[in-house]
Amino acid sequence: MSTIIQNRIAQLRELMVQHGLHAYLINGSDPHMSEYVPQRWQTREYISGFSGSYGWLAITLTRAILWTDSRYYLQAEQQLDGTGIEMFKAREAATPSVEDWLAAELQPGEAVGFDGACYATADVRKFEKVFSARKLAMKVDVDLLNELWTDRPALPLNKAFLHPVKWAGKSRKEKFETIRASLTEKHCDLTIIAALDDLGWTFNLRGADVDCNPVVLGYGLIDQQRVQLFIDLSKLNGEQQAELKADGVELIDYDDFIPALRKVKDQRICFDQARTNYLIHQTLKENNSFVSALSVPALLKSMKNEQELEGMKKAHITDGLALLDFQLWLENTLGKESITEYDVALKLTEFRAKRIGYVGTSFFPIVGYRDHGAIVHFRVSPESANELQPEGILLFDSGGQYEFGTTDITRTIALGPVTDQMKRDFTLVLKGMIQLSNIRFPKGTHGCHLDVLARVALWKDALNYGHGTGHGVGAFMNVHEGPGSIRPDLNDQPIRPGNIFSNEPGLYRAGEYGIRIENLMYCVEDTSNEFGEFYQFKTLTKFPVDTRLIETALLSLEEREWINAYHQSLLSGLSYFTNSDQFALLKRLTQAI
C-alpha cells in the first residue's frame, strides 16, 4: 500500500506543477463540511492511506505532512509508514497550524491550491489572512483529485425517507416557523442549510448517503416566503414528495443549487462560516450581505425536545438488551473457540441488528485488546485483529442507529486475571466519569468548565488522556453533533437543557492496553434560587460497568453510592424486558459494591 500512496503523491505533484501550484491542501471533507463523508469525498484516505475521521494534509513539491489529533496518533503512524508522509500532532501548543507551516515553508509569490467547495468559509478566511501576509497566492477552485482519481465513486443514490413527528417531536412547518422567527431576530432575510444533519433535522428527513450517519445529500434555502430543498429527486418516491410539498417545500434537483444561488440578490443572509463551504460564499458575496452566526438548525437540533428524549431513552433500553446478549455470547465462547477483535465488532452489530427499530451502526465498532486498546479510534480488520485470551482487559466502543434514537457506549471489561495497575487505572477513569455525571452546575456553564472533573483523579497520579471528554449526540442522527462539547478547549456554546453529551474519560498506555468508560447523558433543569438557575445531567446509557475492575478503596462514599444507584436503576429499568438468561446476567453484573 505504501508504494501505491507514493505513486499517487508523485502523480499529484505532477498535476501541481501543471497548475502552477507549490502546495496542495486536502482536508477530506465534502461540500457539506461533514466529518464522515460519502466515498466520493474520501480524498484524504485515497491520497494518504490514513482512514481516520480527522486530519489535514499539505503536500508541497518536496514534503507531505498530515495533521491529526491524539485519537489517531498511533493509527496514523502505522498507516503512514513507508509513504513518505510525516505526521504532525494537531491541537498541541508546539505544533504549527497548517496555514502557518505553509507560510514558513513556501516562498513569496508561490501558490497554494485546494477545492474551495470542500473547505469551510471560516478556514479559508484564516488562510487568506496568513497567506496574504506572506504574499502567497491562493487558488480556491482546484480539484486535483478529480483528475488523479480516475475511478472516483459517483454521488450516492440511496433512497431517502421521512422521519415521523412521533419521534421528531415537531413538524416541518413548526420548524420552518421557528427558523423564520430566528431570522427576524437577526434582521436576516434568508438562511442556507448546508450541513447534512441540519438539513435532516429541519426537513424531518433521513437517508443513507453516509455510512453510519442517517443523512441525505442536499441543501436548504429558507426565507420568510419560501422553503427550498435541493435533493436528487430520485431519492424520494411520489408519496414522500407529495408530503413535503404539502408542507410548503419546493423540491429542486441537487445539482441546481449553485445555479440557484447565482439568482439570489439583495438579501441579508444568516451565514454560518464554519458549516458553509467557501464556494457558496463566493457565489453569493457579490450581490448580497452576510450576518455571521451559528446555523439556526444546529442550535435548535442540539436541544432535544420531549419526544426526542423519549426516543433516545427507548434506544438505550434496546441497546442495553443487545449488549446483554453480546456479553452472554462472549462469556460462553471465550476460551472455547477462537475470538478476535474483529469477531467482537461483528457480534456487537449482529446483536443490535436483531432488535426492533434497528437501522444500522452509529459508527464502526472500536474494539481493542492488549496494545490495540491504546489506539483510541482503532478500526480493526480481519488481518489486523488480535485474538482474545481469557486474561487482561478488552475495550469496545460501539453504538446503534435506531428509528427512534442513537446510541454510543464504551465499556472496558475483564476477560480474566488483570493486574493491579489495570484496576487502579480503570478506577481513576471511572472516578472521572462519575464526577462529571454527578455535577450540579449553573446556567451559562461551558463544557470546558466541566472537563476538568473527568480528569482530576487522573491528574493526581500525573496521568491524562488527549481527546475531549464529551461530544454532542444526535437523535437518530449523527453520533457526533455540535455545537456544544465537553473538552479543554473553549467552546462559545453553553450547556443547555436537552443537550445530549457523551461522558468518556480514558487512559491509554501505548503498547500495553487502553481504558475508556462512556455513558451518554442529557442536561435537565435542576433547581433555582437566589444564586441562579442550576442544571444537572441524567444518564441515558443502560449497561453495567465492570465492577471486577474497580479498586473500591479508591472510590469515595459518594462515588460508591453513585455506581450502586446506577446499577440498581439498570436492574429495575431493564428487568421487565429481559429473558431469564439476560436477567441472571444483569443481576450478577449489577451487584452492589
VEXDREN-2710 file (C-alpha; in Angstrom, 1 decimal):
% VEXDREN-2710
k/r/px/py/pz
1/MET/0.0/0.0/0.0
2/SER/2.8/2.4/0.8
3/THR/4.1/2.1/-2.8
4/ILE/0.6/2.9/-4.1
5/ILE/0.5/6.0/-1.9
6/GLN/4.0/7.1/-3.0
7/ASN/2.9/6.8/-6.7
8/ARG/-0.3/8.8/-6.1
9/ILE/1.6/11.6/-4.4
10/ALA/4.1/11.7/-7.2
11/GLN/1.2/12.0/-9.7
12/LEU/-0.4/14.7/-7.7
13/ARG/2.9/16.7/-7.7
14/GLU/3.0/16.4/-11.5
15/LEU/-0.5/17.9/-11.6
16/MET/0.5/20.6/-9.1
17/VAL/3.3/21.7/-11.5
18/GLN/0.9/21.7/-14.4
19/HIS/-1.5/24.0/-12.5
20/GLY/1.3/26.3/-11.2
21/LEU/0.9/25.2/-7.6
22/HIS/3.6/24.8/-5.0
23/ALA/1.4/23.3/-2.3
24/TYR/-1.9/21.5/-2.3
25/LEU/-4.3/21.0/0.6
26/ILE/-6.7/18.1/1.3
27/ASN/-8.9/18.1/4.4
28/GLY/-11.0/15.0/3.5
29/SER/-14.4/16.8/3.9
30/ASP/-17.2/17.3/1.4
31/PRO/-19.2/20.3/0.3
32/HIS/-21.4/20.0/3.5
33/MET/-18.4/20.2/5.9
34/SER/-19.1/16.6/7.1
35/GLU/-16.9/14.7/9.5
36/TYR/-17.8/11.4/7.8
37/VAL/-18.3/11.6/4.1
38/PRO/-19.6/9.6/1.1
39/GLN/-16.9/7.6/-0.7
40/ARG/-16.6/10.2/-3.4
41/TRP/-15.1/12.7/-1.0
42/GLN/-12.8/10.3/1.0
43/THR/-9.9/12.2/-0.6
44/ARG/-7.6/12.2/2.4
45/GLU/-7.7/8.4/2.7
46/TYR/-7.2/8.0/-1.1
47/ILE/-4.1/10.1/-1.3
48/SER/-2.5/9.2/2.1
49/GLY/-3.9/5.8/3.2
50/PHE/-4.9/7.4/6.5
51/SER/-8.5/6.4/7.4
52/GLY/-9.2/8.4/10.5
53/SER/-12.1/10.9/10.6
54/TYR/-9.9/13.9/11.3
55/GLY/-6.8/15.2/9.5
56/TRP/-5.4/17.9/7.2
57/LEU/-2.9/17.0/4.5
58/ALA/-0.5/19.5/3.0
59/ILE/1.6/18.4/0.0
60/THR/4.4/20.6/-1.3
61/LEU/6.8/19.7/-4.1
62/THR/9.2/18.2/-1.6
63/ARG/7.3/17.3/1.6
64/ALA/3.9/15.9/2.7
65/ILE/2.5/16.5/6.2
66/LEU/-0.6/15.1/7.9
67/TRP/-2.0/16.9/10.9
68/THR/-4.2/14.7/13.1
69/ASP/-5.2/14.7/16.8
70/SER/-4.5/12.3/19.7
71/ARG/-7.3/9.9/18.8
72/TYR/-5.3/8.9/15.8
73/TYR/-1.6/9.3/16.6
74/LEU/-0.8/5.6/16.8
75/GLN/-3.1/4.8/13.9
76/ALA/-1.5/7.5/11.7
77/GLU/2.0/6.3/12.5
78/GLN/1.1/2.8/11.3
79/GLN/-0.9/3.8/8.2
80/LEU/1.6/6.5/7.0
81/ASP/4.6/4.2/7.5
82/GLY/6.6/4.0/4.3
83/THR/4.5/6.5/2.4
84/GLY/6.9/9.5/2.9
85/ILE/4.1/11.4/4.7
86/GLU/5.1/12.9/8.0
87/MET/2.7/13.2/10.9
88/PHE/2.2/16.4/13.0
89/LYS/0.3/16.3/16.3
90/ALA/-2.6/18.7/15.8
91/ARG/-4.1/20.7/18.7
92/GLU/-0.8/20.7/20.6
93/ALA/0.9/24.1/21.5
94/ALA/4.2/23.3/19.8
95/THR/2.6/22.3/16.5
96/PRO/2.1/25.0/13.9
97/SER/-1.2/25.3/12.1
98/VAL/-1.5/24.1/8.5
99/GLU/-1.5/27.7/7.3
100/ASP/1.4/28.8/9.5
101/TRP/3.5/25.9/8.4
102/LEU/2.9/26.6/4.7
103/ALA/3.6/30.3/5.2
104/ALA/7.0/29.3/6.7
105/GLU/7.7/26.5/4.1
106/LEU/6.8/28.4/0.9
107/GLN/8.4/31.5/-0.7
108/PRO/6.6/34.7/-1.5
109/GLY/4.8/34.5/-4.8
110/GLU/4.3/30.8/-4.7
111/ALA/0.7/29.4/-4.8
112/VAL/-1.4/27.2/-2.6
113/GLY/-4.4/25.3/-4.2
114/PHE/-7.4/23.4/-2.9
115/ASP/-11.0/22.7/-3.7
116/GLY/-12.9/25.5/-2.1
117/ALA/-16.2/23.6/-2.3
118/CYS/-14.8/21.3/0.5
119/TYR/-13.5/23.9/2.8
120/ALA/-15.4/25.9/5.4
121/THR/-15.5/29.7/4.8
122/ALA/-14.0/30.3/8.2
123/ASP/-11.0/28.2/7.4
124/VAL/-10.4/29.9/4.1
125/ARG/-10.6/33.3/5.8
126/LYS/-7.8/32.2/8.1
127/PHE/-5.8/31.1/5.1
128/GLU/-6.3/34.5/3.4
129/LYS/-5.0/36.4/6.4
130/VAL/-1.9/34.3/6.8
131/PHE/-1.1/33.7/3.1
132/SER/-1.5/37.4/2.2
133/ALA/1.0/38.4/4.9
134/ARG/3.5/36.1/3.3
135/LYS/2.5/37.1/-0.2
136/LEU/1.3/33.6/-1.2
137/ALA/-1.2/33.2/-3.9
138/MET/-4.3/31.1/-3.3
139/LYS/-6.2/29.1/-5.9
140/VAL/-9.5/28.0/-4.4
141/ASP/-11.2/26.1/-7.3
142/VAL/-8.7/23.4/-8.0
143/ASP/-9.9/19.8/-7.6
144/LEU/-6.8/17.8/-8.5
145/LEU/-8.2/14.7/-7.0
146/ASN/-10.8/14.7/-9.7
147/GLU/-8.1/14.5/-12.3
148/LEU/-6.0/11.9/-10.4
149/TRP/-8.7/9.6/-9.1
150/THR/-9.8/8.0/-12.4
151/ASP/-12.3/5.6/-10.8
152/ARG/-13.6/8.1/-8.3
153/PRO/-17.0/7.0/-6.9
154/ALA/-20.1/8.7/-8.1
155/LEU/-22.6/10.5/-5.8
156/PRO/-24.6/8.0/-3.7
157/LEU/-28.1/7.1/-5.0
158/ASN/-29.5/5.7/-1.7
159/LYS/-33.2/6.3/-1.0
160/ALA/-34.3/8.9/1.5
161/PHE/-37.1/8.6/4.0
162/LEU/-39.3/10.8/6.1
163/HIS/-38.8/10.9/9.9
164/PRO/-42.2/10.8/11.7
165/VAL/-43.3/13.6/14.1
166/LYS/-43.8/10.8/16.6
167/TRP/-40.0/10.8/17.1
168/ALA/-39.1/14.2/15.7
169/GLY/-41.4/15.9/18.2
170/LYS/-42.1/18.8/15.8
171/SER/-43.5/19.1/12.3
172/ARG/-41.6/20.6/9.4
173/LYS/-43.9/23.6/9.4
174/GLU/-43.2/24.2/13.1
175/LYS/-39.5/24.1/12.4
176/PHE/-39.7/26.4/9.4
177/GLU/-41.6/29.0/11.5
178/THR/-39.1/28.7/14.4
179/ILE/-36.2/29.3/11.9
180/ARG/-38.0/32.3/10.4
181/ALA/-38.5/33.8/13.8
182/SER/-34.8/33.4/14.4
183/LEU/-34.1/35.1/11.1
184/THR/-36.3/38.0/12.1
185/GLU/-34.5/38.4/15.4
186/LYS/-31.2/38.6/13.5
187/HIS/-32.6/41.0/10.9
188/CYS/-31.9/38.5/8.2
189/ASP/-33.9/37.6/5.0
190/LEU/-32.5/34.2/4.3
191/THR/-30.5/31.3/5.7
192/ILE/-28.6/28.5/4.0
193/ILE/-28.8/25.0/5.3
194/ALA/-25.7/23.2/4.1
195/ALA/-24.7/20.7/6.9
196/LEU/-26.4/17.4/6.3
197/ASP/-27.6/16.8/9.9
198/ASP/-29.0/20.4/10.0
199/LEU/-30.9/19.5/6.8
200/GLY/-32.2/16.2/8.1
201/TRP/-33.4/17.9/11.3
202/THR/-35.1/20.8/9.5
203/PHE/-37.0/18.7/7.0
204/ASN/-37.6/15.6/9.2
205/LEU/-35.7/13.7/6.5
206/ARG/-33.3/10.8/6.8
207/GLY/-31.2/8.8/4.4
208/ALA/-28.2/6.5/3.9
209/ASP/-25.8/8.6/1.9
210/VAL/-23.0/8.4/4.6
211/ASP/-22.1/5.2/6.3
212/CYS/-23.5/5.2/9.9
213/ASN/-25.0/8.7/9.6
214/PRO/-28.7/8.7/8.6
215/VAL/-28.4/11.7/6.3
216/VAL/-29.1/12.5/2.7
217/LEU/-27.2/14.8/0.4
218/GLY/-29.0/18.1/0.0
219/TYR/-29.2/21.8/0.7
220/GLY/-31.9/24.0/2.0
221/LEU/-32.8/27.7/1.5
222/ILE/-35.4/29.3/3.8
223/ASP/-36.7/32.8/3.7
224/GLN/-39.9/34.4/5.0
225/GLN/-41.9/33.2/2.0
226/ARG/-40.2/30.1/0.6
227/VAL/-38.7/26.8/1.6
228/GLN/-36.5/25.2/-1.0
229/LEU/-35.0/21.7/-0.7
230/PHE/-32.3/20.8/-3.2
231/ILE/-32.0/17.0/-3.4
232/ASP/-31.7/14.2/-6.0
233/LEU/-35.4/13.8/-6.7
234/SER/-35.0/10.1/-7.4
235/LYS/-34.3/9.6/-3.7
236/LEU/-37.9/10.4/-2.9
237/ASN/-41.0/8.5/-4.1
238/GLY/-44.2/10.2/-5.2
239/GLU/-45.9/9.9/-1.8
240/GLN/-42.9/11.4/0.0
241/GLN/-42.6/14.3/-2.5
242/ALA/-46.3/15.0/-2.1
243/GLU/-46.0/15.2/1.7
244/LEU/-43.0/17.6/1.5
245/LYS/-44.9/19.8/-1.0
246/ALA/-48.0/19.8/1.2
247/ASP/-45.7/21.3/3.9
248/GLY/-44.7/24.1/1.5
249/VAL/-41.4/22.7/0.4
250/GLU/-40.2/23.4/-3.2
251/LEU/-38.3/20.4/-4.4
252/ILE/-35.3/21.2/-6.7
253/ASP/-32.6/19.0/-8.1
254/TYR/-29.3/18.8/-6.0
255/ASP/-27.2/19.9/-9.0
256/ASP/-29.2/23.1/-9.4
257/PHE/-28.1/24.5/-6.0
258/ILE/-25.2/26.7/-7.1
259/PRO/-27.1/28.0/-10.2
260/ALA/-30.0/28.9/-7.9
261/LEU/-27.6/30.8/-5.6
262/ARG/-26.4/33.0/-8.5
263/LYS/-30.0/34.3/-8.8
264/VAL/-30.1/35.4/-5.1
265/LYS/-29.7/39.1/-4.9
266/ASP/-30.0/41.9/-2.3
267/GLN/-30.5/39.5/0.6
268/ARG/-29.2/39.8/4.1
269/ILE/-28.1/36.2/4.7
270/CYS/-27.6/34.4/8.0
271/PHE/-24.4/32.6/7.2
272/ASP/-22.5/30.0/9.3
273/GLN/-18.9/30.3/8.2
274/ALA/-17.9/27.1/10.0
275/ARG/-20.7/25.0/8.4
276/THR/-20.9/26.5/4.9
277/ASN/-18.4/26.0/2.2
278/TYR/-16.3/28.7/0.5
279/LEU/-17.8/28.1/-2.9
280/ILE/-21.2/29.1/-1.6
281/HIS/-19.8/32.2/0.0
282/GLN/-18.0/33.2/-3.3
283/THR/-21.2/32.7/-5.3
284/LEU/-23.3/34.9/-3.0
285/LYS/-20.9/37.7/-1.9
286/GLU/-21.2/40.0/-4.9
287/ASN/-24.9/40.7/-4.7
288/ASN/-25.7/40.0/-1.0
289/SER/-24.6/40.8/2.6
290/PHE/-23.9/38.4/5.4
291/VAL/-24.6/38.1/9.1
292/SER/-22.1/35.7/10.5
293/ALA/-24.0/33.5/13.0
294/LEU/-24.3/29.9/14.1
295/SER/-26.6/27.8/11.9
296/VAL/-30.1/28.2/13.3
297/PRO/-30.9/24.5/13.0
298/ALA/-27.6/23.5/14.6
299/LEU/-28.6/25.1/17.9
300/LEU/-32.2/24.0/17.8
301/LYS/-31.3/20.5/16.9
302/SER/-29.0/20.2/19.9
303/MET/-31.8/20.9/22.4
304/LYS/-33.8/17.7/22.2
305/ASN/-37.5/18.0/22.8
306/GLU/-39.6/15.6/25.0
307/GLN/-40.3/13.2/22.2
308/GLU/-36.7/13.1/21.0
309/LEU/-35.6/12.3/24.6
310/GLU/-38.2/9.6/24.9
311/GLY/-36.9/8.1/21.7
312/MET/-33.4/8.2/23.0
313/LYS/-34.4/6.5/26.2
314/LYS/-36.1/3.8/24.2
315/ALA/-33.0/3.4/22.1
316/HIS/-30.8/2.9/25.1
317/ILE/-33.1/0.3/26.6
318/THR/-33.0/-1.5/23.3
319/ASP/-29.2/-1.1/23.1
320/GLY/-28.7/-2.4/26.7
321/LEU/-30.6/-5.6/25.9
322/ALA/-28.4/-6.1/22.8
323/LEU/-25.3/-5.7/24.9
324/LEU/-26.5/-8.2/27.4
325/ASP/-26.8/-10.7/24.6
326/PHE/-23.3/-9.8/23.5
327/GLN/-21.9/-10.3/27.0
328/LEU/-23.6/-13.7/27.3
329/TRP/-22.1/-14.8/24.0
330/LEU/-18.6/-13.6/25.0
331/GLU/-18.7/-15.3/28.3
332/ASN/-20.0/-18.5/26.8
333/THR/-17.5/-18.5/23.9
334/LEU/-14.2/-17.2/25.3
335/GLY/-11.7/-20.0/26.0
336/LYS/-13.8/-22.5/24.0
337/GLU/-13.5/-21.0/20.5
338/SER/-11.1/-18.6/18.8
339/ILE/-12.4/-15.0/19.1
340/THR/-10.7/-12.0/17.6
341/GLU/-11.3/-8.3/17.9
342/TYR/-12.9/-8.4/14.5
343/ASP/-15.3/-11.1/15.7
344/VAL/-16.3/-8.9/18.6
345/ALA/-17.1/-6.0/16.2
346/LEU/-19.3/-8.2/14.1
347/LYS/-21.1/-9.7/17.1
348/LEU/-21.8/-6.2/18.5
349/THR/-23.5/-5.3/15.3
350/GLU/-25.2/-8.7/15.0
351/PHE/-26.9/-8.5/18.3
352/ARG/-28.1/-4.9/17.7
353/ALA/-29.4/-5.8/14.3
354/LYS/-31.8/-8.3/15.9
355/ARG/-33.6/-5.6/17.8
356/ILE/-36.8/-3.9/16.6
357/GLY/-36.2/-0.5/15.2
358/TYR/-32.6/-1.1/14.3
359/VAL/-31.4/0.8/11.2
360/GLY/-27.6/0.4/11.4
361/THR/-24.5/1.1/13.4
362/SER/-23.8/4.7/14.5
363/PHE/-20.1/4.1/13.7
364/PHE/-17.9/1.1/13.0
365/PRO/-17.2/-0.6/16.4
366/ILE/-13.8/0.2/18.0
367/VAL/-12.5/-2.9/19.6
368/GLY/-9.1/-3.0/21.3
369/TYR/-7.4/-5.9/23.2
370/ARG/-4.0/-5.5/24.6
371/ASP/-1.9/-3.0/22.7
372/HIS/-4.8/-2.2/20.3
373/GLY/-6.8/-0.8/23.2
374/ALA/-4.3/2.1/23.4
375/ILE/-5.2/3.2/19.8
376/VAL/-8.1/5.5/20.6
377/HIS/-10.1/5.1/17.4
378/PHE/-8.7/1.7/16.3
379/ARG/-10.5/0.3/13.3
380/VAL/-10.0/-3.4/13.3
381/SER/-9.8/-5.6/10.2
382/PRO/-9.7/-9.4/9.9
383/GLU/-5.9/-9.1/9.1
384/SER/-5.0/-6.7/12.0
385/ALA/-7.2/-8.3/14.7
386/ASN/-5.7/-9.6/18.0
387/GLU/-7.0/-12.8/19.3
388/LEU/-8.7/-12.6/22.7
389/GLN/-7.4/-14.6/25.6
390/PRO/-9.0/-15.3/29.0
391/GLU/-6.9/-12.6/30.7
392/GLY/-6.4/-8.9/30.6
393/ILE/-9.0/-6.3/29.5
394/LEU/-11.0/-5.6/26.4
395/LEU/-12.2/-2.1/25.3
396/PHE/-15.1/-1.9/23.0
397/ASP/-16.8/1.4/21.8
398/SER/-19.9/0.9/19.7
399/GLY/-23.3/2.2/19.0
400/GLY/-26.5/1.8/17.1
401/GLN/-28.9/3.9/14.9
402/TYR/-32.5/3.1/15.7
403/GLU/-35.5/4.7/14.1
404/PHE/-36.1/6.4/17.5
405/GLY/-32.6/7.3/18.7
406/THR/-28.9/7.0/18.5
407/THR/-26.5/5.2/21.0
408/ASP/-22.8/5.3/21.8
409/ILE/-21.3/3.4/24.6
410/THR/-17.8/2.3/25.6
411/ARG/-17.0/-0.4/28.2
412/THR/-13.7/-1.9/29.3
413/ILE/-14.2/-5.3/30.8
414/ALA/-12.0/-8.0/32.3
415/LEU/-11.6/-11.2/30.3
416/GLY/-9.8/-12.9/33.1
417/PRO/-7.0/-12.1/35.6
418/VAL/-5.9/-8.4/35.5
419/THR/-3.0/-6.5/37.0
420/ASP/-3.2/-4.1/39.9
421/GLN/-2.2/-1.3/37.6
422/MET/-5.1/-2.1/35.3
423/LYS/-7.5/-1.9/38.2
424/ARG/-6.1/1.3/39.5
425/ASP/-6.1/2.9/36.0
426/PHE/-9.7/1.7/35.5
427/THR/-10.9/3.1/38.8
428/LEU/-9.3/6.5/38.2
429/VAL/-11.1/6.7/34.8
430/LEU/-14.3/5.6/36.5
431/LYS/-14.0/8.3/39.1
432/GLY/-13.8/10.9/36.4
433/MET/-16.9/9.6/34.6
434/ILE/-18.8/9.6/37.9
435/GLN/-17.8/13.1/38.9
436/LEU/-19.0/14.5/35.6
437/SER/-22.2/12.5/35.8
438/ASN/-23.0/13.8/39.3
439/ILE/-22.3/17.5/39.0
440/ARG/-24.8/20.3/39.5
441/PHE/-23.8/23.4/37.6
442/PRO/-25.1/26.9/37.0
443/LYS/-26.8/28.1/33.8
444/GLY/-24.3/29.5/31.4
445/THR/-21.6/26.9/32.2
446/HIS/-19.5/25.8/29.2
447/GLY/-18.1/22.4/28.5
448/CYS/-14.5/23.5/29.2
449/HIS/-15.6/24.4/32.8
450/LEU/-16.7/20.8/33.4
451/ASP/-14.0/18.9/31.5
452/VAL/-11.6/19.0/34.5
453/LEU/-14.0/17.0/36.6
454/ALA/-13.3/13.9/34.4
455/ARG/-9.5/14.4/34.7
456/VAL/-8.8/15.4/38.2
457/ALA/-8.4/11.9/39.6
458/LEU/-6.0/11.0/36.8
459/TRP/-4.1/14.3/37.2
460/LYS/-3.4/13.5/40.8
461/ASP/-1.5/10.5/39.5
462/ALA/0.2/12.5/36.8
463/LEU/-2.0/10.8/34.1
464/ASN/-4.1/12.2/31.4
465/TYR/-5.8/11.5/28.0
466/GLY/-5.5/13.5/24.9
467/HIS/-9.1/13.5/23.5
468/GLY/-12.1/15.5/24.6
469/THR/-14.4/14.2/27.3
470/GLY/-17.7/14.7/25.6
471/HIS/-19.3/15.3/22.2
472/GLY/-22.9/16.1/21.4
473/VAL/-25.0/13.2/20.1
474/GLY/-28.0/13.4/17.7
475/ALA/-31.4/11.9/18.0
476/PHE/-31.5/9.3/15.2
477/MET/-28.9/11.5/13.6
478/ASN/-25.1/11.8/13.6
479/VAL/-23.3/10.3/16.6
480/HIS/-21.0/13.4/16.7
481/GLU/-23.1/16.6/16.8
482/GLY/-22.3/20.2/17.6
483/PRO/-22.3/22.9/18.6
484/GLY/-21.5/22.1/22.2
485/SER/-18.8/19.9/23.6
486/ILE/-17.0/19.0/26.8
487/ARG/-13.3/19.3/26.3
488/PRO/-10.4/21.6/27.5
489/ASP/-10.8/24.0/24.5
490/LEU/-13.1/27.0/25.0
491/ASN/-16.4/26.4/23.2
492/ASP/-18.6/29.5/23.0
493/GLN/-21.8/27.5/23.3
494/PRO/-23.0/27.0/27.0
495/ILE/-24.6/23.7/28.0
496/ARG/-28.4/23.9/27.6
497/PRO/-31.3/21.7/28.7
498/GLY/-31.9/19.0/26.2
499/ASN/-28.3/18.8/25.1
500/ILE/-27.0/15.2/24.9
501/PHE/-23.3/14.5/25.5
502/SER/-21.0/11.6/25.8
503/ASN/-19.1/11.3/29.0
504/GLU/-16.0/9.3/28.1
505/PRO/-12.7/9.8/30.0
506/GLY/-9.9/7.3/29.3
507/LEU/-6.3/6.3/29.8
508/TYR/-4.0/4.7/27.2
509/ARG/-0.7/3.0/27.8
510/ALA/0.9/2.6/24.4
511/GLY/1.9/-0.9/23.6
512/GLU/0.0/-2.3/26.6
513/TYR/-3.7/-1.5/26.9
514/GLY/-6.4/1.2/26.8
515/ILE/-9.3/2.0/29.1
516/ARG/-12.3/4.1/28.4
517/ILE/-15.7/4.2/30.0
518/GLU/-18.5/6.0/28.2
519/ASN/-22.1/6.8/29.0
520/LEU/-24.4/9.2/27.2
521/MET/-26.2/11.8/29.4
522/TYR/-28.6/14.7/28.9
523/CYS/-28.9/18.1/30.5
524/VAL/-32.0/19.0/32.6
525/GLU/-33.1/21.9/34.7
526/ASP/-32.4/21.2/38.4
527/THR/-33.2/24.0/40.8
528/SER/-33.4/27.7/41.0
529/ASN/-32.7/30.1/43.9
530/GLU/-31.3/33.5/44.8
531/PHE/-27.9/32.3/43.4
532/GLY/-29.3/31.5/40.0
533/GLU/-30.6/28.6/37.9
534/PHE/-28.8/25.2/38.1
535/TYR/-28.7/22.2/35.8
536/GLN/-27.6/18.6/36.1
537/PHE/-27.1/15.6/33.9
538/LYS/-29.3/12.5/33.6
539/THR/-27.7/9.3/32.3
540/LEU/-29.2/7.6/29.3
541/THR/-26.9/4.5/28.8
542/LYS/-28.2/1.3/30.2
543/PHE/-25.4/-1.3/30.6
544/PRO/-23.3/-2.1/33.7
545/VAL/-19.8/-1.0/34.4
546/ASP/-17.4/-4.0/35.2
547/THR/-17.1/-3.9/39.0
548/ARG/-14.4/-6.6/38.8
549/LEU/-12.0/-3.9/37.7
550/ILE/-12.9/-1.4/40.5
551/GLU/-10.4/-0.8/43.3
552/THR/-13.1/0.0/45.7
553/ALA/-10.7/1.7/48.2
554/LEU/-10.1/4.5/45.7
555/LEU/-13.7/5.4/45.5
556/SER/-15.3/8.0/47.8
557/LEU/-18.6/7.2/49.5
558/GLU/-20.4/9.4/47.1
559/GLU/-18.8/7.6/44.1
560/ARG/-19.7/4.1/45.5
561/GLU/-23.3/5.3/46.1
562/TRP/-23.5/6.6/42.5
563/ILE/-22.3/3.3/40.9
564/ASN/-24.6/1.3/43.1
565/ALA/-27.6/3.5/42.3
566/TYR/-26.8/3.4/38.6
567/HIS/-26.6/-0.4/38.7
568/GLN/-29.9/-0.6/40.7
569/SER/-31.5/1.7/38.1
570/LEU/-30.4/-0.8/35.3
571/LEU/-31.8/-3.7/37.2
572/SER/-35.1/-2.1/37.7
573/GLY/-35.3/-0.5/34.3
574/LEU/-34.2/-3.4/32.1
575/SER/-35.6/-6.4/34.1
576/TYR/-39.1/-6.1/32.6
577/PHE/-37.6/-6.6/29.1
578/THR/-35.2/-9.4/29.8
579/ASN/-35.4/-13.1/29.3
580/SER/-34.2/-15.5/32.0
581/ASP/-30.6/-15.6/30.8
582/GLN/-30.4/-11.9/30.4
583/PHE/-31.9/-11.3/33.8
584/ALA/-29.5/-13.7/35.6
585/LEU/-26.5/-11.9/33.9
586/LEU/-27.9/-8.5/34.7
587/LYS/-28.4/-9.4/38.3
588/ARG/-24.9/-10.6/38.6
589/LEU/-23.3/-7.6/36.8
590/THR/-25.2/-5.1/39.0
591/GLN/-24.4/-6.4/42.4
592/ALA/-23.6/-3.7/44.9
593/ILE/-20.0/-2.9/45.8
END
